[in-house]
Amino acid sequence: MGDFDCRKIRNICILAHVDHGKTTLADHLIASYGGGVLHPKQAGRLRFMDYLDEEQRRAITMKSSSIALQFKDQSINLIDSPGHMDFCSEVSTAARLSDGALILVDAIEGVHIQTHAVLRQAWVEKLSPCLVLNKIDRLICEWKLSPMEAYTRLLKLVHEVNGIISGYKSEKYLSDVDSILAATPSGEIGEENDVEFIEDDEEDTFQPQKGNVAFVCGLDGWGFSLGQFADFYASKFGASSSTLLKALWGPKYYNAKTKMIVGKKGITGGNKSRPMFVQFVLEPLWQVYQAALDTDGDKTVINKVVKSFNLTVPPRELANKDPKAVLQSVMSRWLPLSDTILSMVVKHTPDPISAQTFRISRLLPKREVLSKTVDASVLSEAELVRRSVETCDSSPEAPCVVFVSKMFAVPSKMVPQRGPHDEEEPGDSDEIFLAFARIFSGVLHSGQRIFVLSALYDPLKPDSIQKNLQEAVLNSMYLMMGQGLRPVSSARAGNIVAIRGLGQHILKSATLSSTRNCWPFSSMMFQVSPTLKVAIEPSDPADMGALLKGLRLLNRADPFVEVTVSSRGEHVLSAAGEVHLERCIKDLKDRFAKISMEVSPPLVSYKETIEGETSNEYVEKTTPNGRCMVRVRVVKLPEALTKVLDESSDLLGEVIGGKLYKSSETDVEGQTSAESLKKRIMDAVESGLDLKRIWAMGPRQVGANILFTPDPTEIQSNSDSNSVLVSGFPSVSEKLGFLDRDLNSSDLSIYEEEAKRLESCLVSGFQLATAAGPLCDEPMWGLGFTVEAFISPDQQTETEDSQQQQQSNQYGLFSGQVMTVVKEACRAAVLQNKARLVEAMYFCELNTPTEHLGAMYAVLARRRARVLKEEMNEGSPLFTVHAYVPVAESFGFADELRRWTSGASSALLVLSHWEALNEDPFFLPKTEEEIEEFGDGASVLHNTARKLMDAVRRRKGLPVEEKVVQHATKQRTLARKV
C-alpha cells in the first residue's frame, strides 16, 4: 500500500446523545457495505455492533467497537460509540483513533447534554465533524408538522449546533454544563415567521449547502443531503447544480413566472411563498409519506416516484398490506441512507495524511527543550518520528508509531486460530486482552518487537527509560469486524487494528514505537471523573485471591474504572455512574473473578470549607517545647478562583513540577497553556488577594487551597523582637509568573538557618491539614491560609544541655512538633470560622410528559434537588427540566423516577460542580425564636449537614457524638417461661 492507497482510507466515529440512533445508523452502513455480515432486512433491528448480552438487554451501547467497510474504492473504518454519560470514556478512546466524526442529533429531542459533550470531544481532538439530523420521519408521523414548520425546526437545530461549536472555538465555556446553562433555549431564536431569515455565517461549521449536513431516517433506511436534490432539479430545470445547491437552504425562493431564484424582497406571491428547501425538498417527502400512510392517500404518488427515478422495487413489496413496509422499500431505494452518509464522509472528512497534518499539535505537541546537556541525536530522531507521524509516512523504512487507546477483553473462544507468534498468556486462559490501536506511522507486523511507552516517558531522562519503557513482542493482529476478528499479518499507517500480546505491558493506554527515542502521545481528555465508589469484598474470605485477580483484569479491561485500596484496607471500585458500576460488578462476577461478592453502599466524597464572612482573628498554637509559636488565619477564596484551580489541577501539577517547559502548544489567542492559566487565575481573583505570596497549594501540591507567605506589613507590629519568622518563599507565584524574582532576591538570604530548615515542615503541615479537614477528615476546598511561625532563640545555658536533650526526646523531633502544630492550627482556624460541608452536585436533565410532572417533582423534592428551569418542547407533550441533584441523593434516582412516572420520564446525570451545604452541622438553638421552632438543645433533630457528617465519620471509624441509649426505659429481666 503506497501513498495513493493511504488517501483512500477514512477513520470515522459516530457520536451522539443516548438513543439518538447511532447503532441503527451503523447497522444500515454495515448492511450495505460490510461484506455481507448483516442482511439489509435486519438493519436497524439487530443492532449488530451491540454484541454484548448486557447491551442487548438494556438497548444501549456500552463500549466503542470498530468495523471495516468497503465503499466503492474507499476503505472506511467505522467506530460506534456509546451515548450514555456513564461510558463517556469510550467516546474519548473512539475520538482519539478517528479523523472525522458523524454527530447525530434527534430531530425531535434536539440538542441534549451528551450532544454538548461529544461536540466538545470532537473539537478537542481536532476531528472534522459532519452533522446528521436523524428521525426526520417523526416530524411527519408523530408531530404532524407541515413542511414549513419542519423546516423551521431543522433550521433551529443547525443554528443551535453551530452556536455550540463557535462557543468552544472561542473557549468561552470551561465545561459542558456551562455551555448548556448559557445556551439559547430552542424556541427563543425568533418568531416562526422570522426564523427563515437566519442567514448562515460563512464561519459556521455545519452548512447544508456545503454538503456536511445530512437529513436521515435511520429506522426506515433513507437519507439525503442537498446535493442529491440539487443534481436532480439541475437536470429538470436546466440550471447549474452549484447554483441550486446554494439556493436550497436559507431564505431563497423560486419565482415560477420568471423562473428565477430570488430573496425575500423579490417575492410576488405574498405570504404563500415557501423557501426552496420547503418547496422542492420537504413537500415531495411529505406527499410520499401521506400517500403511503394515510388511508385515503393518493397511491399514484408512490408509483410516480418509482417511475420518475427508475427505482427497481419488487412488485410484491409494493403490494404489501403493511403501508409502512411499502414506504420503507420505496424510500430506501429512492434516497439510500448508506450512500448518502458514506458519500458525505468521503467528501468532507480527511484522509489520514491530511488529518494527521492538522491533528499533530494535539497528538504530539511540539517540545521545546531548554537544557543544553541533552543528546542531540536523541532530539533529532524524536523530531524525525514526529515528522513521520505528521505526514502519515506508510513506507517500511519509516519509524513505526502506534497509539493504543484502550485494552478490551475478548473470550478466548472468540479469537481466531492462533498464529505462529501466539503464546499462551499466563493465567488469563478464559479472557484474552487485545489492544484497540491505530497506526500513525510506518508498518506494523505480527511478531515485531516494539517499545511500549507510558504517558510519563521522557527519552531525555535515563531514569524515565527504566520506569516507563518496556519491550514487547506483538503476537498477532486483527482487523475488527464488530464482534468478529479477521487476522492480518501486517498493517500500514492510517489503519485501525486490534493487537494481541500486550496484555501484560499496558494497563489502559500507551504509545508503541519502533524506536525508544520518541515522545509519548498526549493523554486523552475524559469528560467526567469516576465519582461513584463502592467497597468490594468476597462473600467467602477464601476467595480473596480470585477477587484480586478479577479486579486486576477489570482495571485493565475498562478504560475508566479505578481500583484502589483505602486507608482502612478496603478494595474500592470507582465508576462513572450507576449503570457503569452495575456492568463492572456483573463483569467481575461472571467473567473476571467468578465468585460471589459483597458490595457496600456507595462511598460519597465530600469536601470542607468555611462560610463567606471570615474574621481577621488568628488562631495561635505553640509547640510542646515552647520554642515555636504558630499563628494561622484562614480566608475563603473567590468561587471563580476555586473553580479554575479545581479544573486545572493537571496543568497546575505540570507548572509546579516544572514539566511544562517541553510543550509549546498554543491556544486560540496564541498563548501557551501556562500563560492561559495565569490569565484565567488573574481574571478570577477579586481585589484583596495577593497573588505574589502563593507559597504552596494543597492537598497533594495541586488542590484548590492556597498557603500564603506571611504579609510583611502585618508582621512588624505583631512579632516579638527576640523571635525569628519562618517567612517561606512564594515558589508557586514564581512558577506561575506572578513574581519578579529580582524584587525578592535581597530578602531571601537574611533568614537564620533553622528557620530556613523548618519551611518544609510548615508546608507539610498545611498539606496534612488540607487533606483531612476537622469535620470528617475530608479534603478542604477553596480556602487560603496565612501561616506565621515564630522561632524563639534557644535560651538554654551549657549547664542545661543534658536537660534540654532530655526534653527534646520527650516531645519528639522539633520539625515534627512544628508540622503537627501547623496542622492543628489550620484545622482549628477552619472550625472557628463556621465550617461547612461541600457536596458534589449532578446536573440533571429530565424529559417528562405533562401528566407526570407532579410525580417527577415529588421525586426531585425527596432528593433535595434544586430545579433550574423547565420548558415545554414546542410541538410535543414533553417538558424538559434542568435541576441540580446532590450526588449523595442520586443513588437509585433513575429507578425511582421510572417507577413513579410509569417509565414515561427519563433522566441523565452528569457531574457539574461542588456546592457548599448552607447548614451549620453544630447548630443549636439559642434565640427564643429558634428554641420555639426547634425546641431546646436536647430534642433538636440533626440537620442534613450533621447527618452527612456523622455518616462519614461512622464509616471512617472516627468518634461520633450520639446517644448510646436512645430510649431510657427501665431495664427488666424477662423470665423464660417454657
Residue pairs with C-beta under 8 A, 6 or more apart in sequence:
1 394
1 492
2 394
3 353
3 394
5 492
6 351
6 352
6 353
6 392
6 394
6 492
6 493
6 494
7 351
7 353
8 73
8 74
8 75
8 351
9 74
9 75
9 76
9 77
9 351
9 352
9 494
9 495
10 74
10 75
10 76
10 77
10 99
10 100
10 345
10 346
10 349
10 351
11 76
11 77
11 79
11 97
11 98
11 99
11 100
11 352
11 355
11 438
11 494
11 496
12 76
12 77
12 78
12 79
12 98
12 99
12 100
12 101
12 102
12 345
12 349
13 64
13 78
13 79
13 80
13 81
13 91
13 94
13 95
13 97
13 98
13 100
13 101
13 102
13 127
14 22
14 25
14 26
14 78
14 79
14 80
14 81
14 101
14 102
14 104
15 22
15 81
15 83
15 91
15 94
15 95
15 101
15 102
15 103
15 104
15 118
15 119
15 121
15 122
16 22
16 83
16 103
16 104
16 105
16 106
16 114
16 115
16 118
16 134
17 83
17 104
17 105
17 106
17 109
17 112
17 113
17 114
17 115
17 118
18 60
18 82
18 83
18 84
18 85
18 114
18 908
19 60
19 83
19 106
20 83
20 104
20 105
20 106
20 109
20 112
20 115
20 134
20 135
21 104
21 106
21 134
21 135
21 218
21 219
22 61
22 80
22 81
22 83
22 104
23 47
23 48
23 49
23 50
23 61
23 80
24 43
24 44
24 47
24 218
24 219
25 102
25 104
25 132
25 134
25 216
25 218
25 337
25 341
26 48
26 49
26 67
26 78
26 80
27 38
27 42
27 43
27 44
27 45
27 46
27 47
27 48
27 49
28 40
28 43
28 44
28 218
28 221
28 337
28 338
29 69
29 78
29 337
29 338
29 341
29 342
30 37
30 38
30 43
30 48
30 49
30 67
30 69
30 78
30 482
31 38
31 39
31 40
31 42
31 43
31 338
32 40
32 336
32 338
32 339
33 69
33 70
33 71
33 76
33 338
33 342
34 67
34 69
34 481
35 70
35 481
37 48
37 481
37 482
37 484
38 46
38 48
40 221
43 221
44 218
44 219
44 221
47 55
47 56
47 59
48 482
49 61
49 65
49 67
49 80
49 482
50 56
50 59
50 60
50 61
50 62
51 65
51 482
51 483
52 62
52 63
54 62
54 583
54 586
55 61
55 62
55 63
58 579
60 82
60 83
60 84
60 579
61 80
61 81
61 82
61 83
61 84
61 87
62 82
62 84
62 87
62 90
62 579
62 583
63 82
63 87
63 90
63 408
64 79
64 80
64 81
64 82
64 90
64 91
64 93
64 94
64 406
64 436
65 79
65 80
65 480
65 482
65 483
66 77
66 78
66 79
66 80
66 97
66 436
66 480
66 482
66 496
67 77
67 78
67 80
67 480
67 481
67 482
68 75
68 76
68 77
68 78
68 479
68 480
68 481
69 75
69 76
69 77
69 78
69 342
70 76
71 338
71 342
71 346
72 346
74 342
74 346
76 342
76 345
76 346
77 495
77 496
79 94
79 97
79 98
79 496
81 90
81 91
81 94
81 95
81 118
82 88
82 90
82 91
83 114
83 118
84 114
84 579
84 908
85 113
85 114
85 117
85 527
85 528
85 576
85 577
85 908
85 909
85 910
86 575
86 576
86 577
86 578
86 579
86 580
87 560
87 576
87 579
87 580
88 114
88 117
88 526
88 527
88 528
88 560
88 576
89 526
89 558
89 559
89 560
89 576
90 406
90 559
90 560
91 117
91 118
91 121
91 527
92 121
92 405
92 524
92 525
92 526
92 527
92 559
93 405
93 406
93 436
93 509
93 524
93 559
94 405
95 101
95 121
95 122
95 124
95 125
95 127
96 125
96 403
96 405
96 438
96 524
97 403
97 405
97 436
97 437
97 438
97 496
98 125
98 127
99 127
99 128
99 349
99 350
99 351
99 352
99 355
99 356
99 359
100 127
100 128
100 129
100 130
100 345
100 348
100 349
100 350
100 355
101 118
101 122
101 127
101 128
101 129
101 130
102 129
102 130
102 132
102 341
102 345
103 115
103 118
103 119
103 122
103 129
103 130
103 131
103 132
103 161
104 132
104 134
105 111
105 115
105 131
105 132
105 133
105 134
105 157
105 161
106 134
106 135
107 133
107 134
107 135
107 136
107 138
107 139
107 153
107 154
107 157
108 135
108 138
108 139
108 142
108 143
108 876
109 847
109 873
110 157
110 160
110 186
110 873
111 157
111 160
111 161
111 164
111 183
111 186
112 845
112 908
113 176
113 177
113 180
113 843
113 845
113 908
113 910
114 908
115 161
115 164
116 164
116 176
116 179
116 180
117 176
117 527
117 910
119 129
119 161
119 164
119 165
119 168
120 168
120 176
120 179
120 527
121 525
121 527
122 129
123 165
123 168
123 169
124 362
124 525
125 359
125 362
125 525
126 358
126 359
126 361
126 362
128 348
128 349
128 350
128 355
129 165
129 205
129 206
129 212
130 206
130 212
130 213
130 214
130 344
130 345
130 348
130 349
131 158
131 161
131 206
131 212
131 213
131 214
132 213
132 214
132 216
132 223
132 341
133 154
133 157
133 158
133 213
133 214
133 215
133 216
134 216
134 217
134 218
135 217
135 218
135 219
136 150
136 215
136 216
136 217
136 285
137 217
137 219
137 220
137 289
139 145
139 150
139 153
140 150
140 285
140 286
140 289
141 289
141 293
142 876
143 875
143 876
145 153
145 875
146 286
147 274
147 278
147 282
147 283
147 285
147 286
148 274
148 278
149 192
149 875
150 282
151 196
151 275
151 277
151 278
151 282
152 192
152 195
152 196
153 875
154 215
155 195
155 196
155 198
156 186
156 187
156 189
156 195
157 186
158 206
158 207
158 208
158 213
159 189
159 198
160 183
160 184
160 186
160 189
161 205
161 206
162 201
162 204
162 205
162 206
163 183
163 184
164 179
164 183
165 205
165 206
166 203
166 204
166 205
167 173
167 179
167 182
168 179
169 668
170 668
171 667
171 668
172 179
172 182
173 179
173 182
174 643
174 647
175 647
175 912
176 527
176 910
177 843
177 910
177 912
177 913
180 843
180 845
180 882
181 868
181 882
185 871
186 873
186 874
187 871
187 874
189 195
189 198
190 197
190 198
196 250
196 251
196 264
196 275
197 251
197 264
198 250
199 250
199 251
200 207
200 209
200 249
200 250
205 212
206 212
206 213
207 213
207 249
208 215
208 225
208 226
208 248
208 249
209 226
209 245
209 246
209 248
209 249
209 250
210 348
211 225
211 226
211 227
211 245
211 344
211 347
211 348
212 344
212 348
213 225
213 226
214 223
214 224
214 225
214 340
214 341
214 344
215 223
215 224
215 225
216 222
216 223
216 224
216 337
216 340
216 341
217 223
217 331
217 337
218 337
220 327
220 328
220 331
220 332
221 328
221 331
221 332
221 336
221 337
221 338
222 331
222 332
222 334
222 335
222 336
222 337
223 335
223 336
223 337
223 340
223 341
224 281
224 335
224 340
225 340
225 343
225 344
226 245
226 248
226 249
226 277
226 281
227 241
227 245
228 335
228 340
229 244
229 248
229 280
229 281
230 241
230 242
230 244
230 245
230 248
231 241
233 239
233 244
233 280
234 240
234 241
234 244
237 244
237 259
243 261
244 261
246 252
247 254
247 261
247 276
248 276
248 277
248 280
248 281
249 277
250 275
250 277
251 263
251 264
251 275
252 261
252 262
252 263
252 275
252 276
253 261
253 262
253 263
253 264
253 266
253 267
253 273
253 274
253 275
253 276
254 260
254 261
254 262
254 276
254 279
254 280
255 261
255 262
255 266
255 267
255 268
257 268
260 266
261 276
267 273
274 283
287 301
288 301
288 302
288 305
288 327
288 330
288 331
289 327
290 297
291 297
291 298
291 299
291 300
291 301
291 302
292 302
292 323
292 324
292 326
292 327
292 330
293 323
293 324
293 327
302 318
302 326
302 330
303 318
305 311
305 330
305 334
306 313
306 318
306 330
309 334
311 330
311 333
311 334
312 333
313 329
313 330
313 333
314 329
317 325
317 326
317 329
318 326
318 329
318 330
320 326
320 329
349 355
350 358
351 494
352 392
352 493
352 494
353 391
353 392
353 494
355 392
356 363
356 389
356 390
356 391
356 392
356 440
357 390
357 391
357 392
360 386
360 389
360 390
361 665
362 522
362 665
363 389
363 403
363 440
363 521
363 522
364 386
364 389
364 390
364 519
364 521
364 522
365 522
365 663
365 664
365 665
366 386
366 663
366 664
366 665
367 382
367 519
367 662
367 663
367 664
368 661
368 662
368 663
368 664
369 379
369 460
369 661
369 662
370 661
371 460
374 460
375 460
377 517
378 459
378 460
378 517
379 460
381 515
381 517
381 518
382 459
382 517
382 518
382 519
384 399
385 399
385 401
385 441
385 513
385 515
385 517
385 518
385 519
386 519
387 393
388 398
388 399
388 401
388 441
388 442
389 401
389 440
389 441
392 440
392 441
392 493
392 494
393 441
393 442
393 493
394 441
394 442
394 443
394 492
394 493
394 494
395 442
395 443
396 442
396 443
398 441
398 442
398 443
398 493
399 441
399 442
399 513
399 514
399 515
399 518
400 439
400 441
400 442
400 443
400 444
400 448
400 450
400 512
400 513
400 514
401 439
401 440
401 441
401 442
401 511
401 512
401 513
401 514
401 518
402 437
402 438
402 439
402 440
402 444
402 450
402 499
402 511
402 512
402 513
403 437
403 438
403 440
403 509
403 510
403 511
403 512
403 521
404 435
404 436
404 437
404 499
404 502
404 506
404 509
404 510
404 511
404 512
405 436
405 437
405 438
405 509
405 524
405 559
406 435
406 436
406 508
406 509
406 559
407 433
407 434
407 435
407 436
407 502
407 503
407 506
407 507
407 508
407 556
407 557
407 559
408 433
408 434
408 436
408 557
409 431
409 432
409 433
409 434
409 553
409 556
409 557
409 591
409 592
410 431
410 432
410 433
410 434
410 485
411 430
411 431
411 432
412 429
412 430
412 431
412 432
414 483
414 485
415 432
415 478
415 485
415 500
416 478
416 485
416 486
416 487
417 487
418 476
419 446
419 475
419 476
419 487
420 447
421 446
421 447
421 473
421 474
421 475
421 476
421 501
422 475
422 476
422 500
422 501
423 475
423 501
425 432
425 433
425 503
425 504
426 504
427 549
428 503
428 553
430 591
431 553
431 557
431 591
431 592
432 500
432 503
433 500
433 502
433 503
433 556
433 557
434 478
434 485
434 498
434 499
434 500
435 498
435 499
435 500
435 502
435 506
436 480
436 496
436 498
437 496
437 497
437 498
437 499
437 512
438 495
438 496
438 497
439 491
439 492
439 493
439 494
439 495
439 497
440 493
441 493
442 492
442 493
442 514
443 490
443 491
443 492
443 493
444 450
444 474
444 477
444 490
444 491
444 492
444 497
444 499
445 474
445 489
445 490
446 474
446 475
446 476
446 477
446 488
446 489
446 490
447 473
447 474
447 475
448 473
448 474
448 514
449 471
449 472
449 473
450 471
450 472
450 473
450 474
450 512
450 513
450 514
451 469
451 470
451 471
451 472
451 512
451 513
451 514
451 515
451 516
451 518
452 469
452 470
452 471
452 472
452 502
452 505
452 506
452 510
452 511
452 512
453 468
453 469
453 510
453 511
453 512
453 513
453 516
453 518
453 520
454 468
454 469
454 510
454 520
455 509
455 510
455 511
455 520
455 521
455 523
456 464
456 467
456 468
456 520
457 464
457 465
457 468
457 469
457 511
457 519
457 520
458 464
458 468
458 519
458 662
459 465
459 516
459 517
459 518
459 519
465 516
469 516
470 505
472 501
472 502
472 504
472 505
473 501
474 499
474 500
474 501
474 502
475 500
475 501
476 487
476 499
476 500
476 501
477 487
477 488
477 489
477 490
477 491
477 497
477 498
477 499
477 500
478 485
478 486
478 487
478 488
478 497
478 498
478 499
478 500
479 485
479 486
479 487
479 488
479 491
479 497
479 498
480 486
480 496
480 497
480 498
485 498
488 497
491 497
502 510
502 512
503 556
506 556
507 555
507 556
508 556
508 559
509 523
509 524
509 559
510 520
511 518
511 520
511 521
526 560
527 910
528 576
528 910
528 911
529 911
530 560
530 561
530 562
530 574
530 575
530 576
531 574
531 576
531 577
531 605
531 840
531 887
531 911
532 574
532 575
532 576
532 577
532 578
532 580
532 581
532 602
533 572
533 573
533 574
533 575
533 602
533 603
533 604
533 605
534 572
534 573
534 575
534 581
534 599
534 600
534 601
534 602
534 603
535 566
535 570
535 571
535 572
535 573
535 599
535 600
535 603
536 547
536 551
536 570
536 571
536 572
536 573
536 585
536 588
536 597
536 598
536 599
536 600
537 544
537 547
537 570
537 571
537 597
537 598
538 544
538 546
538 547
538 595
538 596
538 597
538 598
539 595
539 596
539 597
539 598
540 595
540 596
543 593
543 595
543 597
546 593
546 594
546 595
547 571
547 588
547 593
547 595
547 597
548 571
549 592
549 593
550 588
550 592
550 593
550 594
550 595
551 563
551 571
551 573
551 588
551 592
551 593
552 563
553 592
554 561
554 563
554 573
554 584
554 587
554 588
554 592
555 561
555 562
555 563
557 587
557 592
558 584
558 587
560 575
560 576
560 580
561 573
561 574
561 575
561 580
561 584
562 573
562 574
563 571
563 572
563 573
563 574
564 571
564 572
564 574
565 571
565 572
566 572
568 956
568 957
570 600
572 603
573 581
573 584
573 585
575 581
575 584
577 909
578 891
578 892
578 894
585 597
585 599
588 597
589 595
589 596
589 597
601 891
602 891
603 955
604 839
604 840
604 887
604 888
604 952
605 778
605 840
606 776
606 778
606 837
606 838
606 839
606 840
606 948
606 952
607 773
607 778
607 779
607 780
607 781
607 837
607 838
607 839
607 914
608 773
608 774
608 775
608 776
608 778
608 779
608 780
608 781
608 830
608 835
608 836
608 837
608 838
609 636
609 780
609 781
609 782
609 783
609 835
609 836
609 838
609 916
610 634
610 636
610 783
610 830
610 833
610 834
610 835
610 836
611 636
611 833
611 834
611 836
611 916
612 636
613 834
614 634
614 635
614 636
614 833
615 832
615 833
616 633
617 633
617 832
618 631
618 632
618 633
618 788
618 829
619 631
619 632
619 633
619 825
619 828
619 829
619 832
620 629
620 630
620 631
620 825
621 629
621 630
621 632
621 821
621 824
621 825
621 828
622 628
622 629
622 630
622 821
623 629
623 630
623 811
623 814
623 817
623 818
623 821
624 811
624 817
625 807
625 808
625 811
625 814
625 817
626 792
627 791
627 792
627 794
627 814
628 758
628 789
628 790
628 791
628 792
628 814
628 817
628 818
628 821
629 723
629 789
629 790
629 792
630 787
630 788
630 789
630 790
630 818
630 821
630 822
630 825
631 718
631 787
631 788
631 789
631 790
631 825
632 785
632 786
632 787
632 788
632 822
632 825
632 826
632 828
632 829
633 785
633 786
633 829
634 783
634 784
634 785
634 786
634 826
634 829
634 830
634 833
635 783
635 784
635 786
636 782
636 783
636 784
637 645
637 689
637 704
637 705
637 706
637 782
637 783
637 784
638 684
638 685
638 686
638 689
639 782
640 683
640 684
641 681
641 684
641 685
641 689
641 782
642 704
642 781
642 782
643 684
643 913
644 677
644 680
644 681
644 684
645 652
645 681
645 697
645 703
645 704
645 706
646 704
646 781
646 914
648 677
648 680
649 702
649 703
649 704
650 702
651 660
651 673
651 674
651 677
652 677
652 697
652 702
653 659
653 701
653 702
654 660
655 674
655 677
655 735
655 736
656 697
656 701
656 702
656 732
656 735
657 701
658 735
660 672
660 673
660 674
663 672
663 673
664 672
665 672
665 673
666 672
667 673
667 676
669 676
671 679
674 736
674 737
675 737
677 736
678 736
678 737
678 738
681 691
681 736
682 691
685 691
689 784
690 708
690 711
691 733
691 736
691 738
692 730
692 733
692 738
692 739
693 708
693 709
693 711
693 730
693 733
694 706
694 707
694 708
694 709
694 730
694 732
694 733
694 736
694 738
695 707
695 708
695 709
695 728
695 729
695 730
695 731
695 732
695 763
696 706
696 707
696 731
696 732
696 763
696 766
696 767
697 703
697 704
697 705
697 706
697 707
697 732
698 705
698 707
698 766
698 767
698 769
698 770
698 771
698 780
699 705
699 767
699 770
699 771
699 779
699 780
700 767
700 771
701 767
703 770
703 779
703 780
703 781
704 781
704 782
705 766
705 770
705 780
705 781
705 782
705 783
705 784
705 785
706 732
706 783
706 784
706 785
707 762
707 763
707 766
707 784
707 785
707 787
708 784
708 785
708 786
708 787
709 727
709 728
709 729
709 730
709 786
710 725
710 727
710 728
710 786
710 787
710 788
711 786
715 725
715 788
718 788
719 725
719 790
720 790
720 792
722 792
722 793
723 790
723 791
723 792
723 793
724 751
724 752
724 754
724 755
724 790
724 791
724 793
725 751
725 755
725 788
725 789
725 790
725 791
726 751
726 755
726 756
726 758
726 759
726 762
726 788
726 789
726 790
726 791
727 747
727 751
727 755
728 759
728 762
728 763
729 744
729 748
729 759
730 738
730 739
730 744
733 739
734 741
752 791
754 791
755 791
757 815
758 789
758 791
758 814
758 815
758 818
761 815
761 816
761 818
761 819
761 822
762 787
762 789
762 818
762 819
762 822
764 819
764 822
765 787
765 818
765 819
765 820
765 821
765 822
765 823
765 826
766 785
766 787
766 822
766 823
766 826
768 819
768 823
769 780
769 785
769 822
769 823
769 824
769 826
769 827
770 779
770 780
770 783
770 826
771 779
772 778
772 779
773 779
773 780
773 827
773 830
773 835
774 827
774 828
774 830
774 831
774 835
775 835
775 837
775 921
775 949
776 837
776 949
776 952
776 953
776 956
776 958
777 952
777 953
777 956
777 958
778 837
778 952
780 830
781 838
781 914
782 838
783 830
785 826
785 829
787 822
787 825
787 826
789 818
789 822
794 804
796 803
796 804
808 814
811 817
834 920
835 921
836 916
836 917
836 918
836 919
836 920
836 921
836 945
837 916
837 917
837 921
837 945
837 948
837 949
838 914
838 915
838 916
838 917
839 886
839 887
839 888
839 914
839 915
839 917
839 948
840 886
840 887
840 911
840 913
840 914
841 884
841 885
841 886
841 887
841 911
841 912
841 913
841 914
841 915
842 884
842 885
842 886
842 887
842 890
842 909
842 910
842 911
842 912
843 882
843 883
843 884
843 909
843 910
843 911
843 912
844 865
844 882
844 883
844 884
844 885
844 893
844 907
844 908
844 909
845 880
845 881
845 882
845 907
845 908
846 856
846 880
846 881
846 882
846 883
846 897
846 905
846 906
846 907
847 878
847 879
847 880
847 881
847 905
847 906
848 856
848 878
848 879
848 881
848 901
848 904
848 905
849 877
849 878
849 879
849 901
849 904
849 905
850 872
850 877
850 879
851 904
852 900
852 901
852 902
852 904
852 905
853 879
855 900
855 901
855 905
856 881
856 897
856 900
856 901
856 905
857 867
858 900
859 893
859 896
859 897
859 900
859 901
860 867
860 883
860 885
863 885
863 886
863 889
863 890
863 893
864 885
864 886
864 889
864 944
865 883
865 884
865 885
865 886
865 889
866 883
866 884
867 881
867 882
867 883
868 882
868 883
868 884
869 881
869 882
870 879
870 880
870 881
870 882
871 879
871 880
872 878
872 879
872 880
873 879
873 880
884 912
884 915
885 893
885 909
887 911
888 948
890 909
893 907
893 909
894 907
894 909
897 905
897 907
898 905
917 944
917 945
917 948
919 943
919 944
919 945
919 946
920 943
920 945
921 943
921 945
921 946
921 949
922 946
923 940
923 943
923 946
924 937
924 940
925 931
925 933
925 934
925 935
925 936
925 937
925 940
934 940
934 941
942 950
950 960
950 961
950 962
953 959
953 960
954 960
